[in-house]
Amino acid sequence: MRRKLTVILISFSFLLTACSVIDTTSEPEAPQEDQTPETNDEAEENGEAEASSNEEEELQNESEYANAFAENLDEREDEDGLTVIQEPDIKEVVVNKNRKLPEGYEPDELVVPDVRFPFDDDHPKKYMQPEAADALEQLFNAADEQGLDLYATSGYRSYDRQKTIYENNVAERGQEEADKFSARPGTSEHQTGLAMDVTSPEMEFKLDQSFIDTEEGEWLADHAHEHGFVIRYLEGTSDITGYEYEPWHLRYIGKDLSAEIHESGGTLEEFFGFYPE
């Protein structure tokens, strides 16, 4: 009977996770005489190892949730076949050519971050959502400590402002070319208040792909994620994001996810499961 019970317990143990162990003996084994009691340092190391394991498990769970994010939404398409975003106010929102903000959407609150701009006017494009603005200030402070000279140039844009910009670009370059770098109204990240374009005096405050060749551009590519931002439109991902490479376009996503997205080397579409079909 004892042998039969042991076999049953061993078989059942294979159904459990690696972290679960069943003692199949009827009595605890007595400690050997030469065993040394666990020291405080050993206990601390064991505690740290357990905490590290728990943190890794939590990060894995967050990653699995993030990649399943798209599957958890119940969103509808409009008459043009574009998906109308269900939760536009969350910082994880994904806006692109296929996913538009609800009609009339405006962020609840916008503020001007205390950073450098190449103009003095109180222009709407200075504004961002408060959490993103705070993070941008921290990013600029870190850049300043490295002797870099960043300037913010374009943050929030209303639907009407984006409409004017897009129509001007179409008039100047044609719709096919404009669609490579300019968002149609309602599909711009700038309307969320979570994005900011940045540049430098070396660029003469222009937005150009050569920005990556400057010290400021290189530093952003390596360190933006440390402050909750990602480079939104990466090189070689236009088939996914719909836009050409923009090393100047910062998108706030929060420190809890920015590092993981940066390390993945991918886009928001890939990370959150919105990869184009």
Summary of the structure (lengths in Angstrom):
residues: 277
radius of gyration: 25.7
end to end distance: 59.4
largest distance: 87.8
contacts: 746
relative contact order: 0.12
helix: 45%
strand: 11%
